[in-house]
Amino acid sequence: MKEISKRQKAIKFIKDFLLLSLGAFIYSCAVALFLTPAGTLNGGASGLAIIMNFLVPKVGTGTWIFIVNIPLLVLCVWKLGPLFSVKTIISVGLTSVFTELLTPLPAKIPMLNTMNILPAAILGGIFAGAGIGLAFKAGSCQGGSDIVVKVLRLKFRALKSGSLFLIIDGCVVCLGGLIFQSLDALVYAVIVVFIQSKITDLILYGQDGAKMVYIITDKQAQISERITKELHSGVTYLSGKGAYTGNDKQILMCAMRKQQLPQAKDIVKEEDHGAFMISTSASQVWGVGYTSFDAKEL
């Protein structure tokens, strides 16, 4: 049994390695093929690397990515454990190497060399977000602000990752705007960071948002049975009492994916046209069919 466990761990590490390698390559494409040639920025360590390459062009952006990440990788090893640190070091190292290898390509490919800043910012945001998302899925990160945010949240769990990223990336982007002396670079960097965050969320969490539905009806049994069978969603009975009538009521509560809401509405309408149905957005749902309780938090 112990040997099987070791084998499973080895297979998982290999899968994670392939996934983070793909993520590093895609992220490098964002930096080397779109952002750097167009003269626009990104947040985090890659943004700092682009700034440093602008100031010291003899040192490539890929090399600067690794140099900027060195103190952060030391912090990662100290605070975030050996396995995560090893994967992150590999991810940062591959990103640095791939960026250096890809950097000469725009000069040789006219389509990349003549690309306007807006499409470059959009494509850069898409590729960077995809690379970050794949790195997270592999149990690592792309270094930079990812490490800082993760370490801060170990100490201050109440802090929101999105707010921390906004502060850190905002500082890098503003610094770049001052050094580049370009308002255009600053504005397009905001576009890059925004698109990057959306693509990262899409890869990590998918496009399935969740809805929390409350149904007040006299046909509780029929509606709950149909929701369970047809939508494969669990239903919970809540005890309630009508303030006007004083009658006891059983309220149905159900978490479901947003795509299932129209079908749930049809079920309620068909079973009890006089029912009262409330739908609210559920930003986070943990449990079977949704995010695992063991899922790693950034």
Beta strands, then each sheet from edge to edge (+ up, - down):
strand 1: 210-216
strand 2: 236-241
strand 3: 248-257
strand 4: 276-282
sheet 1: 2+ 3- 1+ 4-
end
